[in-house]
């Protein structure tokens, strides 16, 4: 394994850890598939930590607005929320 791959793995692991921490601070938890999906989506934005925070904040706002009943967000729920985040972002332009 080259150093780039190792560094990429380390940053992906760190990103997953940060995502878990942000959600658990609000007593919300992502299922394993949802966590993987959100980490992949954030990674596709690039390494900008502020952008990651902004997206996670919007996701958390929508979760609270929609009054999600359970503290565990599954992949289907997360995808619906991310779709709404993207729709709102397009409307802001």
C-alpha positions as CSV (number, residue, x, y, z in Angstrom):
1,X,0.0,0.0,0.0
2,X,1.4,3.4,-0.9
3,X,1.4,6.4,1.4
4,X,-1.4,8.1,-0.6
5,X,-3.8,5.1,-0.1
6,X,-2.8,4.9,3.6
7,X,-3.4,8.7,4.0
8,X,-6.7,8.5,2.2
9,X,-7.8,5.6,4.5
10,X,-6.7,7.6,7.5
11,X,-8.7,10.7,6.5
12,X,-11.8,8.6,5.6
13,X,-11.6,7.0,9.1
14,X,-11.2,10.4,10.7
15,X,-14.1,11.8,8.7
16,X,-16.3,8.9,9.8
17,X,-15.2,9.5,13.4
18,X,-16.1,13.2,13.1
19,X,-19.5,12.5,11.6
20,X,-20.3,10.0,14.4
21,X,-19.3,12.5,17.0
22,X,-21.4,15.4,15.5
23,X,-24.5,13.2,15.3
24,X,-24.1,11.5,18.7
25,X,-23.7,15.0,20.3
26,X,-27.4,15.4,19.3
27,X,-28.4,11.9,20.4
28,X,-28.6,10.8,16.8
29,X,-26.9,7.8,15.3
30,X,-26.3,6.7,11.8
31,X,-26.7,3.1,10.7
32,X,-23.5,1.6,9.3
33,X,-24.7,2.0,5.6
34,X,-25.9,5.5,6.3
35,X,-22.5,6.4,7.9
36,X,-20.7,5.0,4.9
37,X,-22.9,6.9,2.5
38,X,-22.6,10.2,4.3
39,X,-18.8,9.9,4.6
40,X,-18.7,9.1,0.8
41,X,-20.8,12.1,0.0
42,X,-18.7,14.4,2.2
43,X,-15.5,13.0,0.7
44,X,-16.8,13.8,-2.8
45,X,-17.0,17.5,-1.7
46,X,-13.3,17.4,-1.2
47,X,-11.3,17.9,2.0
48,X,-12.9,21.2,3.1
49,X,-13.8,20.6,6.7
50,X,-16.0,23.8,6.8
51,X,-18.1,22.5,3.9
52,X,-18.5,19.1,5.7
53,X,-19.7,20.9,8.8
54,X,-22.1,23.0,6.8
55,X,-23.7,19.9,5.2
56,X,-23.9,18.1,8.5
57,X,-25.5,21.1,10.1
58,X,-28.1,21.2,7.4
59,X,-28.8,17.5,7.7
60,X,-29.2,17.9,11.5
61,X,-31.5,20.9,11.0
62,X,-33.8,18.9,8.7
63,X,-33.8,15.9,11.0
64,X,-35.0,18.1,13.8
65,X,-37.6,19.9,11.5
66,X,-39.0,16.6,10.3
67,X,-39.2,15.3,13.8
68,X,-37.5,12.0,13.1
69,X,-39.0,9.6,15.7
70,X,-36.0,7.4,16.3
71,X,-32.4,8.3,17.2
72,X,-31.1,5.9,14.5
73,X,-31.1,7.2,11.0
74,X,-31.0,4.5,8.3
75,X,-29.8,4.9,4.8
76,X,-33.2,5.5,3.3
77,X,-33.9,8.3,5.8
78,X,-30.5,9.9,5.2
79,X,-30.8,9.8,1.4
80,X,-34.2,11.6,1.7
81,X,-32.7,14.2,3.9
82,X,-29.6,14.7,1.7
83,X,-32.0,15.1,-1.3
84,X,-33.8,17.8,0.5
85,X,-30.5,19.5,1.5
86,X,-29.4,19.5,-2.2
87,X,-32.8,20.8,-3.3
88,X,-32.6,23.7,-0.9
89,X,-29.0,24.4,-2.0
90,X,-30.2,24.7,-5.6
91,X,-33.0,27.0,-4.6
92,X,-30.6,29.3,-2.9
93,X,-28.6,30.0,-6.1
